[in-house]
Amino acid sequence: MGRAATRSSAPAPWSGRPGKKEPAPLGPIKVWE
């Protein structure tokens, strides 16, 4: 997993904020907008 869209892959607290990428507290999942 190099990059994963949390807004489509998994529910994230920042999934509703496009343009902002932050590291997930659970794993290497980041928001790539």
C-alpha positions in Angstrom: 0.0 0.0 0.0 1.8 3.1 -1.2 -1.2 5.4 -1.2 -4.8 5.0 -0.2 -7.7 7.4 -0.3 -9.3 7.2 3.2 -12.4 9.0 1.9 -13.1 6.0 -0.3 -11.2 3.2 1.3 -11.7 3.7 5.0 -13.6 6.2 7.2 -11.4 9.0 8.6 -12.1 12.1 10.7 -10.5 14.2 8.1 -12.0 12.4 5.1 -14.4 15.4 4.8 -11.5 17.8 4.3 -10.2 17.5 0.7 -6.8 19.0 0.0 -5.4 18.1 3.4 -3.2 15.1 3.8 -2.5 13.7 7.2 -1.0 10.4 8.4 -3.5 7.9 9.8 -3.1 7.0 13.5 -3.7 3.4 12.7 -1.3 2.8 9.8 0.5 4.1 6.7 -2.8 5.3 5.3 -2.6 8.9 4.1 -5.1 11.2 2.5 -3.9 11.9 -1.1 -6.1 14.7 -2.5 
